[in-house]
Amino acid sequence: MGLLIVFASTAQTSVSTPNIILMIGDGMGLSQISALYVDTGYTNFNRMSITGLVRTTPARHKITDSAAGATAFSTGVKSYNNAIGVDHDTIPVPTIMETLKAIGYTCGIVVTSSVTHATPAAFYAHVAHRDQEEAIAMQLADSGLDFIAGGGTDFMEKRKDQLNLMDSLTAKGYAVHREPEYSDSSDGKRQAHLLAPKGMERYSKGRGDFLSLYTEKALKYLEARKQPFILLIEGSQIDWAGHANKVDYLLEELWDFNNAVGKAIDFVVNQPNTILIITADHETGGFSVLPSSKDYSKIKYEFASKEHSAILVPLFAHGFGAEQFSGIMENTAVYDRLLQLISTESAHTK
């Protein structure tokens, strides 16, 4: 069970309460980051101050999927593969966004998958199986998320029950966007940017700089709300490239995620009352960076599998309380340490 944090009040938190930016490179292991170094010589991960390693094993298996991995991050509970925001008995568990929303935080998600996909869904929804995307979409309008960006219109309006949940978002006070809109929103409404039927296009086939641009846009929007915030940013398709065993796809998605990391670090430099965590839910593909000849002068990339692996994944931390995230930890410890950081800071500011 995750760490239980009891807050004395549900009133708006102090302005010194830290913002949280959680970046998940889905399927991104140490070897994937190593490939970025080989390909570019330098990455924005160099700018992070603290490093650690995360054990990703779920409740019932040796190897996790994204649903159980994200549920561990979002609830502090190890559950079964396919679980979204529920424990191993399928009982809903409060997510970190729900907990922080109750004490005055604003919340956002920016992903290159559908917003109903496993990782983002685990931060606002509760269903027994990740494939229940229409049920997940039903919970989106009532989630209280303030900023939403990614794909997923099919799950909102091309549904078996004939409901149009895009209209529901509008009725709940969201400004709904179907096309990229990079100017800053000034109307004060909650924002829903749903830009593709399911997942977004891959970086090189039409999505372009969506992830870094919307990372920047979300940060500006949430900062303008004048409340502490938590923002999830996922490089979803690093995982998809691993499953497909496509090196070119993998490298472009890693580079795209790296650019978004740069935007997040720039924000933390200017807003030091923010904790930035970058990690992965699991590694995908058993990816390796190997010599292509005996003289070690050339590199080749190989995949051992089209599935996930049990390899430990990296964690990088920077900003407020970053020193709390060093060492080897369970994936549930990310949740525990974030809430402990907020609880401690709240006590200090009373």
N, C-alpha and C positions, 0 to 999 in steps of 0.2 A: 504494500500500500504506500502511496506517496506521502510526503511530508504534509502534516495538517497544520495550516497556518490560521490562527484566529485573529482577525483584526478587530480592534475595539469599536470601530465605527464604519458605517457605509458612506459617510460624507466624503466629499472630494478630498483627495489626498493632497499633502503639501506639495508646493511647486518643486521642492527639492527631491521628491520621490523620483527614482531613476526611470527614464525611458528604457524600453527593451527593444532591440532589433535582433531577431533570430533568423539567420540565413541557413537554409538547408540545401546543400548540393545533393540532390537525390542520387544515390548510387556512387557518390564521390569518395573514393578511398585515397590512401597515401600515394598509390601508384598513379592514379589519375592526376593528382596534383604534381607529382614528379614529371609526368608527361608535359604539363604546362611549362615547367622549368626548362625541360629539354627543348621545347618548341619555341619559347620566348626568351629564356635567360633570366627573367624577373617576373614576379607576380605581385599583386596587391596583398597577398598573404604575408609578404615580407614586412608589412607595416603593422601587423598584429603583435601585441606585446606578450601574450601568454599562449602556450600550447599545451594540449593534453590529448588523451586517447579515450575513446568511448567503446564500451562493450555493448553490442546491439542485440544479444540473444533475447527472444521473446519468452512467453510463459510456457508454451507447449512444444516448441521446436528448437532445434539447434541453430537455425537460421531464420532471421526475421523477414517479413515483407514490409512494404512502406506503411501499411495501415497500422500494424502493431508498433513499428518504429516511431511513427508520428504520435500515436496514442501514448507511448511512454514519455515522449517529450512534453506533450500537452497536458497530461494528467498525473504523471508521476507513478503510473501503474503499468506493470508488465502484463500484457494481455496476449490473446491468441492471434495468429495471423488472420488477416481480414477484418479484425475488430476496429471499429471507428468510435472512439470516445466511450467505450464500455469495458468493464473488467472481464475476467475469464468466465464469469457467469452471465454475461451479457447485460449486466446492470450498469446504467449510465453513471459515469464519473464526471464531476465538474472539471471543465478544462481551465487552463491558466487564463485564457481570455475571458471566460465567464466569471472567474474569481476576481480578476482585476477590473472588469467592467463594473462589478458591484461596488468597488471602492473608488470609482471616478476615472478610471483609465479609458482612453479611446483605443480602438482596435482596428487593425487593417491586415489584408493579405494581398500579396502580389505574386502570381505564379505563372509559369509558362504552360501548365496543363489546364484542364478544366478546373474551375473553382470548386467543383464537386468531387475532384479526384482525391485519392486516399490521404495525401499529406495535408492539404488545406482543410479537408473535411474534418479531420481529427481534432482541429482546433475550435470548431463551432458546432459539430453535429454528433449525434449518438444513434448509431444503427449497428445491427449485429454483423452486417457484411458490407464491405466496401463497394460491391457491385450495385447496391441499392441507391444509385445516384439520383433517381427521381425523388426518393424519400429524403435524401440529403439536401437536394435543392429546395424541398418544402421547408426545411429548417433554416435556410439561408436568410430569407426575408425577416424572420423573427430572431435572428442571431444577435442583432445589435452591433454588427460590424459597421464601422464608419467608413471604411475605404476598401473596395473590392476590385481587383483587376486580374483578368485572365480570360480563359475561354469558358464555354459551357452553356451557350444559349439553347442547344437542343434539349437539355435537361430542364430548362425553364419553360419552354413553350411548345416543344414537340413531344408531348407526354401522352401516356396511355389514358390518363384521366381527363384529357382535353383542357386542363387548367392552363392559364397563361400567367406564369409567375413573374414575368417581366412587368406585367401590370401590377402585380402584388408589390413588387419593389417600389414602383412609382407611388402606389397608394400608401406605402410606409414612409414616404418622404425622401426616397432616393432620387438623385439625378442619374438617370440611366443612359449610358453611352454605348453605342454599338460600333463606333469607329474610333480609332485612336485620337485622343484629344490631349495634347501635351501642354497647352496653356494652363495656368493655375486656375483652379475653380474658386470663384469669389462669391458664390451665392450662399455658402454656408451649409448647403444640404449634404447629407451623406452621399457618397459617390459609389456607383456601381458601373465599372467599365468591363463589359462582357463582349469580347471582340472576336470570338470564333465559335463555331457550332460545338466543338468538343475541345481538344487541346489546341493551343496556338500552333502555327506553322513553325518548323524548325528555323533556327537563326538565319541560315543562308537561303531559305526559300520563302522569304516574305515577312518574317517577324521582325528582322532587323534588331535595332537597339531597344526594343520594347522593355526588356527587363531593367536595364540601367536607367532608362528614361522614366519608367513608372516607379522605380525605387525612389528616384529623386522627387517625383511628383507626390508620391505618398508621404514621404518625409516632410515636405513642405506643407502639405494639407494637414497632417496630424499635428505638426508643430504649431500651426496657426490656430488650432483649437484651444490652445493655452491650458491643456491638461496633460498629465503624463500619458504615455502611449506604449502599446506593444504592437510591433509590426513583424509579421512573418513574410519572408521573401524566399521563394523556392526556385532553384534552377532545376525544374522538373525533368527536363529531357536529357540530362547527363545519364540518367538511368535508362532512358529509352535507347540511347546510343549504345550503352553497354549490352542491353538485351539483344540488340541487332548486330552486335560485334562489328560496328562500323567506326573505324578510327577517325575518319574525317569528320563525321557527325559528332563524335565525342569531343574532339579538340575544339571545334567551333562552339559547342555548348559550354565547355569549360572556360573558354575565352570570354564568352558572353557573361557567364556567372562572375568571372574575375572582374569584369568591368563594373558590374553591379556592386561587388565588394568595395571597389574603389569609391563609389558614390556614398556607400554607408560609412566608410572610414572617414571620408571628408566631413560628413555630418557630425561624427563623434568628436573629431578634432575641434570643431566649432561649438559643439554642445557636449561638454565633458560629463554632464549629468545623464549620460546614456551608457548602457552596457550593450556591446555588440558581441554576439556569439555566432560563429560560423562552424557548422558541422555537417554531418551526413546521417541519414537514417540507416544506411548499410552501404556496402560496396557491391557493385554489380559487374559481373563478367570475369572475375578472377584475372583482372587486367595486369599485364606485366610490361615493364620497360627493359628490353634485353639488348645485348650486343648482336649485331647482324654478322659480325666477322670475328675471328680470333684476336685481332689486334685492338678490339674494343673502340675503334674509331667511328663506328657507325651504329645507329640505334634502330631497332625494330620494335614494333608493338604487337603483343599477342594477347588473345583472350583464351582463358581455360574453359569457359562455360558461357552459356547464354542466360544464366540464372544469377541470383544473389550469392554472396559468400558470407562466411562467418568472420572475415578479417576485421580487426579493430579499425575504427575510422578516426580521422583526426578531429580535433576541436581547437579552434582559435578564439581567443577572447581579447577584447580591448575596451578601455574606458572604465566606467564606474564599477568597482568591485571585481575587475577582471582577474585579480590574483586568486579568487575563490574557485577558478575553473582549471587549475593546473592538475597534472597527475592523470592516473587511469581511473575511470569512473564508469558506472552503469549509465545507460541512457536515461533512466529515471532520475539520476542525480542532477541533470540539467534543470528539470522542473524544480526539484527540491532546493537547489542552490539559488535559483532565481527568486523563488518565493521567500527564502530565508534572507536574501539580500534586501528585498523590499520590506519585509517585516522588521529587520534590524534598523533600516533607515527610517521607517515610520516611527519606531520607538525613539530614535534620536531626535526627531523633529517635533515631537509633542511638547 
